[in-house]
Amino acid sequence: MAQFKAIAAVSKNGVIGKQGDLPWRIPGELKWFKKITMGHIIVMGRKTWDSLPGALPGRENWILSRSNLSSNSCHVFNSFDQIEKEAGDRTIFIIGGGEIYSSFISKCEELYITEVLQFIDGGDVFFPPFKNKFECVEYLEENEQFNLGRWVRKKKKN
Ligand SMILES: NC(=O)c1ccc[n+]([C@@H]2O[C@H](COP(=O)([O-])OP(=O)(O)OC[C@H]3O[C@@H](n4cnc5c(N)ncnc54)[C@H](OP(=O)(O)O)[C@@H]3O)[C@@H](O)[C@H]2O)c1
């Protein structure tokens, strides 16, 4: 069975996107994103795909879309079921955006959450609530711009 993880950068007021793009440019955060996802399959929604200049190198770019999108640089799937079938037992990183996180966070056992230490006005895409179901087990970096935490799904109590 595939192992699903999600990775996201979230402002202090829960924003992840604004007008089709990230609301910030934080090179140190992007380095972590690259390091954590490199070599893996990344799954994203079509709107996040549209926000990128092209496929992210060194990773299989898998796009979810209900329309007949086609591209030489990515694989397009019409449903998450198709993704699960194709994934086999590999590790899959869900990389956004808001619609995809909200729909599929329930599939994830682990989250890499960068808390961006800013309040963003006018954000239009938000990360879903997760702190009731996940606990932070380590911080990979803490600095004046962001904290990067690794969260794992809380064990169910008997
Ligand atoms: N801060 C972060 O970590 C981060 C990460 C990623 C993205 N973002 C931001 O998030 C924003 C985009 O997020 P969004 O919520 O607007 O869009 P999105 O989740 O990137 O994409 C939504 C699209 O995905 C497709 N889709 C959704 N559910 C599907 C399903 N079950 N089956 C098949 N296709 C499905 C549909 O594409 P079709 O319309 O083609 O059918 C839908 O319009 C941008 O601002 C981006 O910069 C932030």
PDBQT file of the ligand as one rigid body, heavy atoms in Angstrom, charges set to zero:
ROOT
HETATM    1  N1  LIG A 201       1.466  27.154   0.866  1.00  0.00    +0.000 N 
HETATM    2  C1  LIG A 201       1.552  25.955   0.304  1.00  0.00    +0.000 C 
HETATM    3  O1  LIG A 201       2.196  25.033   0.815  1.00  0.00    +0.000 OA
HETATM    4  C2  LIG A 201       0.860  25.702  -1.014  1.00  0.00    +0.000 A 
HETATM    5  C3  LIG A 201       1.046  24.487  -1.688  1.00  0.00    +0.000 A 
HETATM    6  C4  LIG A 201       0.377  24.273  -2.910  1.00  0.00    +0.000 A 
HETATM    7  C5  LIG A 201      -0.452  25.259  -3.413  1.00  0.00    +0.000 A 
HETATM    8  N2  LIG A 201      -0.604  26.421  -2.727  1.00  0.00    +0.000 N 
HETATM    9  C6  LIG A 201      -1.520  27.466  -3.231  1.00  0.00    +0.000 C 
HETATM   10  O2  LIG A 201      -2.853  26.926  -3.239  1.00  0.00    +0.000 OA
HETATM   11  C7  LIG A 201      -3.595  27.587  -4.273  1.00  0.00    +0.000 C 
HETATM   12  C8  LIG A 201      -4.248  26.538  -5.160  1.00  0.00    +0.000 C 
HETATM   13  O3  LIG A 201      -5.131  25.743  -4.370  1.00  0.00    +0.000 OA
HETATM   14  P1  LIG A 201      -6.660  25.485  -4.821  1.00  0.00    +0.000 P 
HETATM   15  O4  LIG A 201      -7.394  24.906  -3.657  1.00  0.00    +0.000 OA
HETATM   16  O5  LIG A 201      -7.201  26.740  -5.427  1.00  0.00    +0.000 OA
HETATM   17  O6  LIG A 201      -6.503  24.451  -6.036  1.00  0.00    +0.000 OA
HETATM   18  P2  LIG A 201      -5.775  22.998  -6.133  1.00  0.00    +0.000 P 
HETATM   19  O7  LIG A 201      -6.133  22.168  -4.940  1.00  0.00    +0.000 OA
HETATM   20  O8  LIG A 201      -4.337  23.197  -6.449  1.00  0.00    +0.000 OA
HETATM   21  O9  LIG A 201      -6.443  22.429  -7.467  1.00  0.00    +0.000 OA
HETATM   22  C9  LIG A 201      -7.841  22.250  -7.544  1.00  0.00    +0.000 C 
HETATM   23  C10 LIG A 201      -8.142  21.480  -8.811  1.00  0.00    +0.000 C 
HETATM   24  O10 LIG A 201      -7.723  20.132  -8.653  1.00  0.00    +0.000 OA
HETATM   25  C11 LIG A 201      -8.593  19.271  -9.372  1.00  0.00    +0.000 C 
HETATM   26  N3  LIG A 201      -9.241  18.363  -8.420  1.00  0.00    +0.000 N 
HETATM   27  C12 LIG A 201      -9.588  18.614  -7.135  1.00  0.00    +0.000 A 
HETATM   28  N4  LIG A 201     -10.117  17.516  -6.551  1.00  0.00    +0.000 NA
HETATM   29  C13 LIG A 201     -10.107  16.551  -7.505  1.00  0.00    +0.000 A 
HETATM   30  C14 LIG A 201     -10.524  15.188  -7.519  1.00  0.00    +0.000 A 
HETATM   31  N5  LIG A 201     -11.062  14.603  -6.419  1.00  0.00    +0.000 N 
HETATM   32  N6  LIG A 201     -10.384  14.487  -8.654  1.00  0.00    +0.000 NA
HETATM   33  C15 LIG A 201      -9.839  15.058  -9.763  1.00  0.00    +0.000 A 
HETATM   34  N7  LIG A 201      -9.410  16.344  -9.798  1.00  0.00    +0.000 NA
HETATM   35  C16 LIG A 201      -9.539  17.070  -8.683  1.00  0.00    +0.000 A 
HETATM   36  C17 LIG A 201      -9.604  20.181 -10.088  1.00  0.00    +0.000 C 
HETATM   37  O11 LIG A 201      -8.994  20.499 -11.340  1.00  0.00    +0.000 OA
HETATM   38  P3  LIG A 201      -9.858  20.805 -12.685  1.00  0.00    +0.000 P 
HETATM   39  O12 LIG A 201     -10.508  22.121 -12.419  1.00  0.00    +0.000 OA
HETATM   40  O13 LIG A 201      -8.826  20.847 -13.776  1.00  0.00    +0.000 OA
HETATM   41  O14 LIG A 201     -10.828  19.676 -12.838  1.00  0.00    +0.000 OA
HETATM   42  C18 LIG A 201      -9.613  21.406  -9.174  1.00  0.00    +0.000 C 
HETATM   43  O15 LIG A 201     -10.047  22.575  -9.833  1.00  0.00    +0.000 OA
HETATM   44  C19 LIG A 201      -2.611  28.496  -4.999  1.00  0.00    +0.000 C 
HETATM   45  O16 LIG A 201      -2.716  29.811  -4.453  1.00  0.00    +0.000 OA
HETATM   46  C20 LIG A 201      -1.262  27.883  -4.666  1.00  0.00    +0.000 C 
HETATM   47  O17 LIG A 201      -0.190  28.828  -4.728  1.00  0.00    +0.000 OA
HETATM   48  C21 LIG A 201       0.022  26.654  -1.543  1.00  0.00    +0.000 A 
ENDROOT
TORSDOF 0
